[in-house]
């Protein structure tokens, strides 16, 4: 079967999906031809531990590896996968996905004023797993760890955990929707961003006040000797 005729004229809903038929003595796995570099879209595996490990190792070629995310281990990824599934197309945006998990803000507004702020009262095992993953970022030396520690210092631990779980949910949505791989840029990149933010906002604030900005070097050259 070639890559041109494997769809048999049917509508392709998920072009990188895999099908698994679980049997008592063997498991059968079918993947799209473009996902298997060996050119064997259909394979069978026995039910021993070593065979199941080979089966699991081959499936990431058809999707994304959530464990590349800092703080997401195999158990957390399995929980999110079991509770949400690989198809998140029923959520039009990442915000809707976070709302489904109960990780989005739920502000009570009346007359343009926020009377009460918090998150939706939703009990979801995937959200609990993401909160536990966010909590483990405290000692991380990577980008997400630096961001969590700053939020924890500003907002306190409970709100920081929910905010980071919300961010993890958004990243997972993008990975599952677009097949993107997560690339960690390191804690130093986040610190550089924080230092750059005031410099970026300063010209705008000076313009609102009607004040000109003069570089210190230029001012020293034009001043009195």
URSULGI-V551467 format. One record per backbone hydrogen bond with DSSP energy under -0.5 kcal/mol. CO is the residue of the C=O (numbers start at 0). NH is the residue of the N-H. Records with the same first field share a line. If there is no record, write none. Layout:
CO = NH + NH
This chain:
1 = 5
4 = 7
6 = 9
10 = 12
13 = 16
16 = 31
18 = 29
19 = 21
20 = 22 + 27
24 = 46
25 = 22
26 = 44
27 = 20
28 = 42
29 = 18
31 = 34
32 = 35
34 = 36
35 = 38
40 = 30
42 = 28
44 = 26
47 = 51
48 = 52
49 = 53
50 = 54
51 = 55
52 = 56
53 = 57
54 = 58
55 = 59
57 = 60
58 = 61
59 = 62
63 = 65
64 = 67
65 = 68
68 = 71
70 = 72
72 = 76
73 = 77
74 = 78
75 = 79
76 = 80
77 = 81
78 = 82
79 = 83 + 84
80 = 84
85 = 87
87 = 90
89 = 91
92 = 96
93 = 97
94 = 98
95 = 99
96 = 100
97 = 101 + 102
98 = 101
103 = 119
106 = 108
107 = 114 + 115
109 = 112
112 = 109 + 114
115 = 107
117 = 105
119 = 121
121 = 123
123 = 127
124 = 128
125 = 129
126 = 130
127 = 131
128 = 132
129 = 133
130 = 134
131 = 135
133 = 136
134 = 137
135 = 138
136 = 139
140 = 186
141 = 145
142 = 146
143 = 147
144 = 148
145 = 149
146 = 150
147 = 151
148 = 152
149 = 153
150 = 154 + 155
151 = 155
155 = 159
156 = 160
157 = 161
158 = 162
159 = 163
160 = 164
161 = 165
162 = 166
163 = 167
164 = 168
165 = 169
166 = 170
167 = 171
168 = 172
169 = 173
170 = 174
171 = 175
172 = 176
173 = 177 + 179
174 = 178
181 = 183
185 = 189
186 = 190
187 = 191
188 = 192
189 = 193
190 = 194
191 = 195
192 = 196
193 = 197
194 = 198
195 = 199
196 = 200
197 = 201
198 = 202
199 = 203
200 = 204
201 = 205
202 = 206
203 = 207
204 = 208
205 = 209 + 210
206 = 209
211 = 213
212 = 214
214 = 218
215 = 219
216 = 220
217 = 221
218 = 222
